[in-house]
Amino acid sequence: FAEVGQLMAEDLGVEAEFIDVPEWASVIPTLVSGKADLIIAAPSATPERALTIDFPAILVYYDATVMVPKDGDIQTIEDLNSPGVTISVNEGSTQHFYALTNYPDANINAIPGALEARLEVASGRADATFQDSYQSFKFMQEYDGMDVLRDENGDPLVVSREPGSIAIRQGDPRFYNWLNNWVRWYREQGVLDGMYDKWMDP
């Protein structure tokens, strides 16, 4: 996403300044408070979030998977909704909301950070976590004992699909339209797909 932001800044004729916000729950407040002009890390454009911020354009779609230990007790999606199951999630994320909504009988452990949620499972302190697929696959390369739940064909089971969008503060229709046009232009030129293949597909 830094590459997207750099190209965007060049087209605007400004210098890009990137702000690292360690906790996901603080990302949207950072935008609303005026400390940032836009979120390029592509938050999911949920109806609730759209009440307070604008989403000019979708950059990428996120497929959420269920990460589990290879030899753990969780073998199917139905195994998750049980009082004896702990699901770790990134606090304030859409996966957090998804877990609370769909698995009310499980223990939902919300902690700051997607990586921290994955490490909870890898260390045995949680039974499963919901993660964007590209994060799951990268983590599985580093931790041999991890896998994702799979369907009957052996393909990763996708439990939800969400639009990852650029986000800005409300009340700036000119910037909104510029960003919408910017994303449409670079998608048609194949530039955004090229960036996706470079950074996300592997």
N, C-alpha and C positions, 0 to 999 in steps of 0.2 A: 504493500500500500504506500510505502514511502516513495516508490518510483512513480506511482500515479500522482501523488501529491506534488512531486518535483516537476513533473510535466505540466500539471495544472498551473502551478505558480509561474512557470516560464510563459505560458500563454496569457496569463493575467498581467505579466510584466512586473511581478513582485518577487521578493525573496522568501522562500519557504522557511518557516520555523516550525519544527516538529516538537510536540510536547508529549512526553512519555507519562501516561497516567497508569500507575501500577495496578490499581484496583478497578475492575470493570464497573462496579457500582458508582464510581466517581466520574466516569467518562461523560455522561450526559449532563450532570451538574456543571462540569468544567465548561461545556459549550454554552449552557444557558446563562452562566455567570459572566460570560464575555471573555473568559481567559483564553478561549480558542474561537476561531471563526467557522470552522467546520470539523466534522468528524470524518476522517478518511478511512478509519478502521472498519467501516461498513457495518454499523449496527443493524440488526433486523428491524424492518419497518413495521412494528406492531401498531394496531389501532390505539392502544393506550399511550405509547410514546408519541404518536402523531398528534396528540392533544397539546403537547408542549413544544415539540420541535418539528421542523419540516424535512421531508425526504424527497429531494428533487429527482433522484435517479438511482436505479438499482445497478450496483457494480458487479455483484456475483451472487449466486445462490448457494446457501449452506445446507448440506445434507447432514443431519444429526444421526450419529451412531451410538450404540451402547458398548462401551469398553468394559471388558471383564477379564479376570485372570483365566488363562487357558484351561486350567484344571479346577476352576472354582465351581460352586454350587449352582450358579446362574447359567443355565443352558438355553432357556427360551425367554421370550419377552414376558410370558405369563408368570415366570418365577420371580419377577421383580416386586410385585404388589403383595408383600408379606411383611408382618411386623418384625420378623427376624432379619430383614434385609436392610442394609444401609446403602443409600445412593448418595454419592458425593457430587455436588454441583458447584459451578462458579456462581457466587452470590450475585443476584441482580440480573443474571443473564436470562435469555429466553429458555434455556435448558432448565434453569431453576423453576421458572413458571410452568414449563411442561411437566416436570417431575411432580410438583405439587398438585397439578390438575389431574394427572393420569395415574398416579400411584399413591393414593391417600393412605394406604395401610403400611407403606414402607417408611423407614426413618430417613428423612431427607436432611443431609448434612450440607448446609450451604457455607462455603468458605471463600475468602477472597482469592481469585485467580483460577484460571482453567488448568494450568500446569499443576497447581496444588491439588486440585480435584483429581487429576489423573494419578498423582503420587499417592493419594489416599488409597486408591485401589491397588496400585503396585506394591504398596507396603502392607496390604492386608487389613487396613483399618476401615475399608469400605468394600462392598461387594460389586459395585458397578458405578459408572459415571456416564453421563450423556455428554458427548463431545462432537464438534464439527469433524466430519470425516477426514479432512486433510490433517487435522491435529492428531486424530487417532492413529492414522497410518504412520505418521512421522514418529510418534511415541512408540509404536510397536517395533519400529526398526531399532530403537535404543533399548527396549525392554522385551527380551525374548519371551517372557512368560505371559505377555498380554495379548489379547485378541479382541475382536468385536463379535457380537452376536450376528449370526448369518441365517439367510433364508434357506429354503429347501434345495436351492441350486448351489448353495455354498457362497453366494454373493453377500457382501455386507448388508445387513438389515438397516434400512433407513427408516427412522421412526418419525422424523418430521423434516420438512423442507422449508427454508425461510429465505426471504429476500434480503440480502445484505446491501444496504443503501448508504449513500452519502447523506449526512445530516447537517442541517444548519439551523440557526435560530429563526423563529417565525418573524414575518414582517418585512422581508426583503425580496419582493417578487422579481426584481431585475437579476439578482444573484441566483435565485431559484431557476429562472429561465436559462441563464447562462450555463449553469451546471448541467441542466437537463440536456441542452444542446451539445455541451462538451462531451458528455458520456455517449450520446447518440452518435456523434461524429467519429470518435475514436473507436467505438464498437464497429461501425461500418467499415472503418479502415483496417480492422483486424488487429489494432494495437492492443486493445484491452484483452482480447483472447490470447495474444502472444504473451502478455505479461502473466496471465493466468497460467498458461502452460509452463512458463519459466519458473514460477514460484510455487504454485499450488499443486499442479498435477503430479510432480514427482512424489 
